[in-house]
Amino acid sequence: MSAPLPQPDPTIATGPTSDQQVAQPRAVRTLPFWANPRFGLLIVIAVLVVVFSSLRSSFLNVDLTIVPMQADLSVFLVVGLAQLAVLSLGHMNLAVPRMAAISAFVMGWCYQHLSVPLWPGLLIGLAVGATVGAAAGWIITTTRVNSFVVTLALDFALVGLVSLLYSGVGDGVAFNVHPAGMDSLRTDTFSDYCMGNLCGPPVPLIVPIAVLAAIVVGLLFRVSRVGREILMTGSNLRAAELSGIPTSRRIIQAHALSGLLSALAGFLLAINSGAFSADIGSSFMLPSFLGPVLGGTLLSGGAVSVLGTVLGAALTEVIRTGLNLLQFSVQQLNIYIGVVLVVALSLDRVRQVVAERRGSRS
Amino acid sequence: MRICKSSTRSMALVAIALSVTLAAAGCAKKSDAGTGAAQSNTLSPAKVKIAFVPGGAHPYFQPWKNAAQQAKTDFGLGGVTYNETAGWDQTKQNNLLQSLAAQGYNAFGVFGVSPDNINSTFSDLAAKHLLVASLGSCPAGTTDAASFCLATDVETAAYQAAKTAIQQMGGSGNLVHLTGNKTDSNTQRRIAGVQKAVAETNGKVKLLQTVTDIDTDLQTAQKAVTDLLAAKGTQIKAIVNTAYNPAVASASAVKQSHLPIKVIAIDDDPTIIAGIKDGSVAATVVQNPVGQAYVGAYGLMKLAGGCTMTTPGVDIDSGSFVVTKTNVATYDTQREAKTTQLKADFDSKYLSCK
């Protein structure tokens, strides 16, 4: 699910892929389906799954591999969506980790000290994340300072704030409270719930939350006016302003969405790990970019791919799990993750170039 | 948000998916019998495969490798592995543990990345009938979901280190504490240990500064120590270190600066031991990583064989020893004796075997 803006040059070689919405002249030649970057990612994932499962049959172990992989993928999908929300503008949000951390602190504090139930607590955390994100967007639009600088500074400020809050207002470095429903959400899969003899699939309960987030973000950019205006703003700020789009408002809204999704990612990680702690989000930076960028979201803005983000996050998760099962050493693991990612991206690029050449000959 | 008409079908699909999800959530839940139960079948040592999983790559854990192999030989274990790829990330460590379980490892010696979350990881492993010991670090709080924790009592070790520093300072002056990640509850315990020793001086010793988050790597620690000495070097009478990288950095920085600062280090890195011998390091507090891995493997093997813990989740101090110039040649004998004693204690105190 993706939605780039109309291309200024209708003869551009890299035409639209099947899951992109492009409002441009019909004369543009459409590339074959296999030239779609998402299709390439899917093939790479499928090949890796076959390779890893043939080398280690335990790769297909449902309880020890498939279920944990889905739970982690849910977190990193939402982390990727948080970054995607601002990549749509051509911006970056380097404060995704700490927006997750500050929201997780507020949620944990509410659960621990106010005995707030699980879902209302999540809503409070989402509100905090959205507010911090909106503040970042407001600073960017007001000062016209690059989003990289603003969010980097915000991240530094929040690192200190989170640490102070946990040591001052909190109880050390974590809230270990488990509100009703949290343990089920963490440990259960749908296969634990049955209607007669019919039980659900081995899918963790947190997966639908991430899927719902992906669908909502996808719909926002695909069909809503706000989403398309955000993309237009990311594609060409000046053109968007001249078209009557309230660009400042759209920038603030995109950053608020990024903050909200960061908060959701923090919540999901806290559920997975079992505590709302100060280190929530500390590992989010790289995955926040990996998923969207591997999936075809442009760093320059104007085009996003939610489906690509799902596949990009899935690719990194498959690689890490597979290499874990092959018991690589820490040095080998880092080398091979890098090599596999470069090979995957290179093959994807080769496939795209071949498709373009074939398209230009026909 | 204004939605185009063409989205109606998509929205309907979302609504259906949600309804199915909610309906599924409303179904009856299967019985939880067995969750959290200990391993029911007894295993001979040859069928016990133990994975040693530190929080990440760190010199402290390197002795675990040889100790694990020694345990395999001495106890006739089916297999041991050492995997440090968790990268100081609790999520990665959880994945790693699941991967190792999928490969047939049925007992785990784990240094949890996050002491605040690690009980959830231990509970997950126990629910899958896998044995787990917390090695090198105990979970935060008063409960331990592992069968046992065999680790340095970090607060006591920090207290010992600070007391040694105060003694070396002559009982008065300014002390600085260099340590690790502030958001780690073990660091909070170390800070508490140092503060306790300082409080006992009734104001004669002042804790000038506690510098946290400098154990990520040696370069970070070196920069922090250089900055500290440039700003306050002349005011400081002693530096107490409760993390590895700051210890190595402060030992060499103080030596180079020729300042009359007493350095109390931690662990027995060759740089530290050389510093003790040449007098640039006043003392170091060494821990017992070999004992943690070796005796931890012994305890796990006995539990797999049908023994039970007399007190499940008990915290056992693996020992910490103050090393100065006087005992630098003999401290390892003391440490080996502690390991032998710990193994005997497992048989006599901690385990109940029929």
Contacts between the chains, C-beta under 8 A, distances in Angstrom:
chain1	res1	chain2	res2	distance
A	56	B	102	7.9
A	56	B	103	7.2
A	58	B	99	7.7
A	58	B	102	3.7
A	58	B	103	5.6
A	58	B	104	7.9
A	59	B	102	7.8
A	61	B	102	4.6
A	63	B	128	6.8
A	64	B	98	4.8
A	64	B	99	7.5
A	64	B	101	5.0
A	64	B	102	3.9
A	64	B	128	7.3
A	65	B	98	6.6
A	65	B	99	7.1
A	65	B	102	5.3
A	68	B	94	7.0
A	68	B	95	6.2
A	68	B	98	4.7
A	69	B	95	7.8
A	72	B	91	6.2
A	72	B	95	6.4
A	75	B	91	7.4
A	163	B	182	5.7
A	163	B	183	6.2
A	166	B	183	6.6
A	167	B	182	7.3
A	167	B	188	8.0
A	172	B	116	7.7
A	172	B	140	7.0
A	172	B	185	5.8
A	172	B	188	5.8
A	173	B	116	6.0
A	173	B	140	7.6
A	173	B	182	7.7
A	173	B	183	4.6
A	173	B	184	6.8
A	173	B	185	5.4
A	173	B	188	6.5
A	174	B	114	7.8
A	174	B	116	3.4
A	174	B	117	7.2
A	174	B	140	6.9
A	174	B	185	7.3
A	176	B	116	6.4
A	176	B	140	7.7
A	176	B	141	6.3
A	184	B	29	7.9
A	186	B	120	7.1
A	187	B	124	7.1
A	187	B	127	7.3
A	188	B	29	7.4
A	190	B	24	5.3
A	192	B	29	5.7
A	192	B	30	5.1
A	193	B	24	5.7
A	193	B	25	6.8
A	193	B	27	4.0
A	193	B	28	6.9
A	193	B	29	5.5
A	193	B	30	7.2
A	194	B	27	5.8
A	194	B	28	6.0
A	194	B	29	7.9
A	194	B	30	5.9
A	195	B	27	4.7
A	195	B	28	7.2
A	199	B	30	7.2
A	200	B	24	5.0
A	200	B	27	7.3
A	205	B	25	7.2
A	208	B	17	7.6
A	208	B	18	7.8
A	208	B	21	4.6
A	211	B	17	7.6
A	212	B	14	7.5
A	212	B	17	8.0
A	212	B	18	7.1
A	215	B	10	7.9
A	215	B	14	5.4
A	215	B	17	7.9
A	219	B	3	7.4
A	219	B	7	6.1
A	219	B	10	6.2
A	219	B	11	7.4
A	219	B	14	7.7
A	220	B	1	6.7
A	222	B	7	7.6
A	223	B	3	5.6
A	223	B	4	4.7
A	223	B	6	6.6
A	223	B	7	3.9
A	223	B	10	7.3
A	224	B	1	4.5
A	224	B	2	6.3
A	224	B	3	5.5
A	224	B	4	7.5
A	224	B	7	7.9
A	225	B	1	7.2
A	225	B	2	4.5
A	226	B	1	4.9
A	226	B	2	7.4
A	227	B	1	7.6
A	269	B	91	6.9
A	272	B	91	6.9
A	272	B	94	7.7
A	273	B	90	5.5
A	273	B	91	6.7
A	273	B	94	7.3
A	273	B	114	7.1
A	273	B	117	4.3
A	273	B	120	6.2
A	273	B	121	7.9
A	274	B	117	5.2
A	274	B	119	7.0
A	274	B	120	2.6
A	274	B	121	7.6
A	274	B	123	7.9
A	275	B	114	7.6
A	275	B	116	4.9
A	275	B	117	4.5
A	275	B	120	6.9
A	277	B	114	6.1
A	277	B	116	4.6
A	277	B	117	6.0
A	277	B	183	7.2
A	278	B	183	3.6
A	279	B	90	7.3
A	279	B	114	5.9
A	279	B	183	5.4
A	282	B	89	7.7
A	283	B	89	4.7
A	283	B	91	6.3
A	283	B	92	7.5
A	320	B	92	7.5
A	320	B	95	6.8
A	321	B	95	6.5
A	321	B	99	6.6
A	324	B	85	6.9
A	324	B	95	6.1
A	324	B	96	5.5
A	324	B	99	3.9
A	325	B	99	5.0
A	325	B	102	6.6
A	325	B	103	6.5
A	327	B	81	7.0
A	327	B	83	6.7
A	327	B	103	7.4
A	328	B	85	7.0
A	329	B	84	7.8
A	329	B	85	7.1
A	330	B	56	7.7
A	330	B	57	5.1
A	330	B	84	5.4
A	330	B	85	4.6
A	330	B	87	7.0
A	333	B	85	5.1
